[in-house]
């Protein structure tokens, strides 16, 4: 069990935010706004 709170630099989101910003700049959908479900047919026995 962790007895004390971690120091301020132990948790950071700047790397993930920079990655998402870079993907946004490249015109990629990072929010799922363009998601459309795909219909999947399951066959008995996996065939």
C-alpha positions as CSV (number, residue, x, y, z in Angstrom):
1,X,0.0,0.0,0.0
2,X,1.2,3.5,-0.8
3,X,1.3,5.4,2.5
4,X,1.9,8.9,1.1
5,X,0.8,10.9,-2.0
6,X,3.3,10.7,-4.9
7,X,5.3,13.8,-5.7
8,X,3.9,16.3,-8.3
9,X,6.0,15.0,-11.1
10,X,5.0,11.3,-10.7
11,X,1.8,11.8,-12.8
12,X,2.0,13.6,-16.1
13,X,-0.2,14.0,-19.1
14,X,1.9,16.3,-21.2
15,X,3.3,13.5,-23.3
16,X,-0.1,12.1,-24.2
17,X,-1.5,15.6,-24.8
18,X,1.4,16.4,-27.2
19,X,0.8,13.1,-29.0
20,X,-2.9,13.8,-29.5
21,X,-2.1,17.4,-30.6
22,X,0.3,16.0,-33.2
23,X,-2.3,13.5,-34.5
24,X,-4.9,16.3,-34.6
25,X,-2.5,18.5,-36.7
26,X,-2.2,15.6,-39.1
27,X,-5.9,15.5,-39.5
28,X,-6.5,12.2,-37.7
29,X,-9.7,11.6,-35.7
30,X,-8.6,11.4,-32.1
31,X,-12.1,11.6,-30.6
32,X,-14.0,8.9,-32.5
33,X,-16.3,11.4,-34.2
34,X,-15.9,9.5,-37.5
35,X,-16.6,6.1,-35.9
36,X,-19.1,3.9,-37.7
37,X,-19.9,0.5,-36.4
38,X,-19.1,-2.5,-38.6
39,X,-21.5,-5.5,-38.8
40,X,-19.8,-8.7,-37.9
41,X,-21.3,-12.1,-38.7
42,X,-20.4,-15.0,-36.4
43,X,-20.5,-18.5,-37.8
44,X,-20.9,-21.6,-35.7
45,X,-17.6,-23.2,-35.0
46,X,-15.7,-20.1,-36.0
47,X,-15.7,-20.9,-39.7
